[in-house]
Amino acid sequence: MSDAPAEHIPVLTDSVLTYLRVAPGDVVLDATVGLGGHALRLGEAAGKAGLLIGVDADADNLAVADRRLQSCPATVRLFHANFARIDEVLNEASVEGVDVILADLGVSSNQLDDASRGFSFAAGGPLDMRLNRTHGRTAADLVNALREEELSDLIYFNSQERFSRRIARRICEARRNKRITTTDELARLVTDALGVHADARASKIHPATRTFMALRIAVNDELNALRTFLEKAAGRLKAGGRIAVIAFHSLEDGIVKRDFAARKQAGQYRILIKRPIIAEPAEREANPRSRSAKLRAAQQTGTPEENRA
Ligand SMILES: C[S@@+](CC[C@H](N)C(=O)[O-])C[C@H]1O[C@@H](n2cnc3c(N)ncnc32)[C@H](O)[C@@H]1O
């Protein structure tokens, strides 16, 4: 971990609170508690009679949240787990139904900025990218082991990178001489691979942005975890309970949108936000990370009569 104090500005907080409408005494599940920014506000709304259950795959973030949530009036229980496993978490907490669920997807600013985590091409470090560093394959493991075609597909399907074949070829050429172990090396290889393309050079985003995102998604199996989480969340929300999800790229947002729409179709959910909420200009200015955030929310309907309403 870096020595800098862990910092992350929670996004779209007012909208999250507006749509989740936490009431005193509610059971709240923050499935991505991170540094506890949203969680503290949710826990304040739940008050002394409330229960706040916080989950995170990253033990370091969870430790920060633990300190921060000391001032939370609600009872706080924190769990080091993937949100695909909220059933086990809730069983362990002896909780059956939940009033409010929040998931603020992706990585926090401190994770991105910490070079030792390997999430960012801007910070030189080991090519790791695991949210949970206690197990699993690192990005370096994938980059050095997958066949060229597998690597190309991984990059294309997780980020829609148009030059995925070219990038995979360059990576495979380079690793014949030496194992690729750092973010710098990978960023350089991607830049090399795209170097001849004027449109890639002209783009405002770094050429390695998509490749890094694709690898992070694969390392943490993020899309499958999200699908499983949404399924389990629907099974745990009480009648009238609310769920909000903040996504940061179109693959995630598409999964949330389709999940909510299918449940609406089945009469299980009422959609609370028709078009996803995005940050206002002032928030986008103050917190660049909010620029790609999209918030969706839905409500568990409950009785068959309510379902038809
Ligand atoms: C954007 S941050 C959340 C920030 C938090 N809302 C706050 O106010 O501090 C995302 C967090 O979700 C965690 N995370 C991402 N995917 C996860 C998963 N599948 N299961 C559990 N935690 C996950 C990350 O480790 C990170 O701490």
Ligand as a Chemical Component Dictionary entry (heavy atoms), coordinates in Angstrom:
data_LIG
# 
_chem_comp.id                   LIG 
_chem_comp.type                 NON-POLYMER 
_chem_comp.pdbx_formal_charge   0 
_chem_comp.three_letter_code    LIG 
# 
loop_
_chem_comp_atom.comp_id 
_chem_comp_atom.atom_id 
_chem_comp_atom.alt_atom_id 
_chem_comp_atom.type_symbol 
_chem_comp_atom.charge 
_chem_comp_atom.model_Cartn_x 
_chem_comp_atom.model_Cartn_y 
_chem_comp_atom.model_Cartn_z 
_chem_comp_atom.pdbx_ordinal 
LIG C1  C1  C 0  -15.912 2.852  -6.645 1  
LIG S1  S1  S 1  -15.333 2.048  -5.246 2  
LIG C2  C2  C 0  -16.606 2.296  -4.050 3  
LIG C3  C3  C 0  -16.420 3.546  -3.260 4  
LIG C4  C4  C 0  -17.431 3.728  -2.146 5  
LIG N1  N1  N 0  -18.767 3.855  -2.649 6  
LIG C5  C5  C 0  -17.061 4.934  -1.300 7  
LIG O1  O1  O 0  -17.898 5.849  -1.152 8  
LIG O2  O2  O -1 -15.950 4.978  -0.765 9  
LIG C6  C6  C 0  -15.571 0.388  -5.653 10 
LIG C7  C7  C 0  -15.215 -0.595 -4.561 11 
LIG O3  O3  O 0  -15.815 -1.827 -4.909 12 
LIG C8  C8  C 0  -14.939 -2.868 -4.637 13 
LIG N2  N2  N 0  -15.335 -3.943 -5.545 14 
LIG C9  C9  C 0  -15.298 -3.961 -6.895 15 
LIG N3  N3  N 0  -15.791 -5.109 -7.351 16 
LIG C10 C10 C 0  -16.173 -5.839 -6.268 17 
LIG C11 C11 C 0  -16.764 -7.113 -6.097 18 
LIG N4  N4  N 0  -17.059 -7.910 -7.135 19 
LIG N5  N5  N 0  -17.040 -7.519 -4.844 20 
LIG C12 C12 C 0  -16.749 -6.738 -3.774 21 
LIG N6  N6  N 0  -16.172 -5.529 -3.883 22 
LIG C13 C13 C 0  -15.892 -5.083 -5.112 23 
LIG C14 C14 C 0  -13.570 -2.285 -4.886 24 
LIG O4  O4  O 0  -12.588 -2.987 -4.163 25 
LIG C15 C15 C 0  -13.746 -0.849 -4.389 26 
LIG O5  O5  O 0  -13.387 -0.739 -3.043 27 
# 
loop_
_chem_comp_bond.comp_id 
_chem_comp_bond.atom_id_1 
_chem_comp_bond.atom_id_2 
_chem_comp_bond.value_order 
_chem_comp_bond.pdbx_ordinal 
LIG C1  S1  SING 1  
LIG S1  C2  SING 2  
LIG S1  C6  SING 3  
LIG C2  C3  SING 4  
LIG C3  C4  SING 5  
LIG C4  N1  SING 6  
LIG C4  C5  SING 7  
LIG C5  O1  DOUB 8  
LIG C5  O2  SING 9  
LIG C6  C7  SING 10 
LIG C7  O3  SING 11 
LIG C7  C15 SING 12 
LIG O3  C8  SING 13 
LIG C8  N2  SING 14 
LIG C8  C14 SING 15 
LIG N2  C9  SING 16 
LIG N2  C13 SING 17 
LIG C9  N3  DOUB 18 
LIG N3  C10 SING 19 
LIG C10 C11 SING 20 
LIG C10 C13 DOUB 21 
LIG C11 N4  SING 22 
LIG C11 N5  DOUB 23 
LIG N5  C12 SING 24 
LIG C12 N6  DOUB 25 
LIG N6  C13 SING 26 
LIG C14 O4  SING 27 
LIG C14 C15 SING 28 
LIG C15 O5  SING 29 
# 
